[in-house]
Amino acid sequence: MNLNIHGKQMDIGDSLRGHITNKLEDINEKYFNRAIEANVTLAPEGSAFTKTHISIRIGKDIMVMSDAIEPDHYASFDSACEKVAKQMRRYKKRLRDHHERLDGLGDKDFLPARDLVISTSENKPIEELEEQDHTDPLVVAEMTTKIQTMSVSEAVMRLDLSGENALMFRNANHNGLNMVHKRADGNIGWIDPEGNQKTDTLKVVSG
């Protein structure tokens, strides 16, 4: 596992670096042993706290992320690390099944797509906003991505692990495009357009 440890506006000493390395290697060995890369960033939060962000890439396509804010560096990392471990305990068997299924997928199971980053309207003069209403939004970045075929339960797992707010996927039951997203009430929303046969337009999956 390639491990990158960064400190923003703070020094990561040898003791803390060793602590981070040992704990993440233990988690990798205990739960999946397939982590390719892990990134840990610690930064001051306010005047008396430290924020830790952890991202781990497992296998080809799974990202696990967690954040924590605590009064000191060690407590902040340990809290974020425990969140990662908790997610691994929850999804250990399903992750193993996912990797076995992924090994059997071909190109037909991935839909090529464009991933666009659109500029927001914050801090723009009202005159520019009025002009923009009649034109396409400003694209500030464009990347290529692949929409994977999977079950709804697998999509919910990936959404939970990634820390993102939404995930688009191709439903393995009917090959139509679906989306799962985090709702304000704590549940997971599942959007399945009516053209995708046999399923309801909107369902709610317990989070």
N, C-alpha and C positions, 0 to 999 in steps of 0.2 A: 504494500500500500504506500503510495506516494503521499506524504504528509507535509502540508505547508502551514506554518504558524506565523501569523502577522500581528504586530501591535501598531495601532494607530495612535500617534501622540503619546506613546508609552513604550517602555523597554520591557521586552520579554526575557527575563533572566534564565540562566541554565536550569535552575531548580524548577521553575514553572514550566519550561519547555519539556523537561523530562517527565513531569507530572502529566502533562497533556498527552505526550507520546505514549506513555505506559497505559493510560486509561483507554485511549482509543484503540490501541493494539489489542487490549484485553477484550473490548467489545467486539472488534472485528473477528477475533478468534472464537469467541463464545457464540455469536449469533449467526454469522454468515460466512466469514473468511473469503469473501469475494469482493471486498472493497478495493476499488482501483485507486481512488484519490480521495483525500480528506483535506478540507481547508478550515482553519480556525482563525478567527479574527477577534481580537480584544480591543476595546476602545473605551475611553472615559465617557460616562453618561452623567451629565450634570457635574456637580462639584464633589460628590462623595460616592459615586457608584461606578461599576464597570459593566459594560455590555459585552456579551460573548455571542458570536454567531458561528455555528458549525454547519458545514455542508459536506456530505459524504456521497460519492458516486459508487453505487453497487452494481457490479456487472456492467452490461452495456447501456442500460437505460433507466435505472432507478436512482432518483436523487432523494436523499434524506436530509432535512434541514431542521434546525432548532435554534432558539434564541433565549437568552436569560439575562436579567439585570440583577446584580447583587452588590453588597457593600465592598467586597474585595475581589481581587483577581481570581483566586482559587475557588471561592464560593460561586462566582459567576460561571466559570467554566464547568465546575462540577454539576451545577444545576442544569446547564444546557446539555451536558453529557448524559445526565440521568434521563432527560427527555428523549434523547436518541435511543438509549437502552430500553426505555419503556415502549417505544414504537417497535423496536426489534422484537421484544418479547411478544407483543401483540400480533405481529404479522410474520413470525418466524417460519411457520409451516407454509403460509401462503406465498412468501417470498421464494421459498425453495421450489414450490410448484410453478411459480411464475418463471423462474430461470429454466426449468425443464421444458416448459411450453415455448419459451422464447427461442431455445435452441432449434426447435422444429419449424419456426416461421420462415417464410420466403418473402420475396419482394412484393408479392400480391397482397400480403398482409399489412403493408405500410402504404399510406396515401401521401404522396409528396404535396407539400403546401408551402406558402410564403408566410413568414412570421414578421409582421410589420410593427414598428414602434411609431406611434402617432403623437405629435406634439400636443400638449394640453393648452388650454386657453388662459392659464393663470398668468397674471401680471401683464396681459396684453392690453393695449389701449382699446376702447370701445369701437373706434373707427376700424381697426384691424379685424375685430370680431365680426362686425357687420359685413365687411367684405368677404370674410372667410365663410360666412353662412351660405354663399352662393358658389363655392368652389369645393374641391376635394380637400380633406384635411391634410396638413403638412406631415409627410412621412420623414422621420429623422433617422431611421435605420431600417434595413431590410435583411432578413436572414432566411435560410431555407430550413424546413423542419419536416418531420414525418408524423402523420397521425396514425397511431397504431390500432390494430384490431384487438379488442379485449372484451371481457365480460364487465357488467356493471359493477360487480363487487370488486373486481381488480382495479377498475377506474377509481372507485372510492378509496381503496387502499393507497393508490399512487397519489391521489389528491392529498390525503392525510399526511403521507410521508414528506411530500414536497414542500408543504407550507404555503403553496399557492392558493389563490381564491377560486380558480376554475380550471377544468381540464376537458378538452375536446377529445373524443375517441370514436372509433368505428365499432358499433355494437356487433359482437360476434354472433348474435342470434339472427340478425337480419341484414348486416353489412351497412346499415344506415348510420349517418353521423349523429352522435349524441353528445351531451355535455353534462358533467356534474359540477356543482358549485357550492360553496359555503354560504349558508343562509344566516341572516342576523339572529335567528332564534336558536342557533347552534346545531341545527340539522343540516343534512346535505340535500340539496335540490338535484333532481335528475330530469333533464329536459330531453324528450324523445319526440321529434316532430311527427305529426299525424300520418305523413306519407310513409313512415317506417313500419307499416303493418301492425297489427295485433296489440300494440302497446298504447298506453295513455299518453297524452301530451305532456303532462307534468306530474312527477311523482316526488315524494319526499322520502328520503332514506334516513333513518335515525343515525345521528353522528355519535 
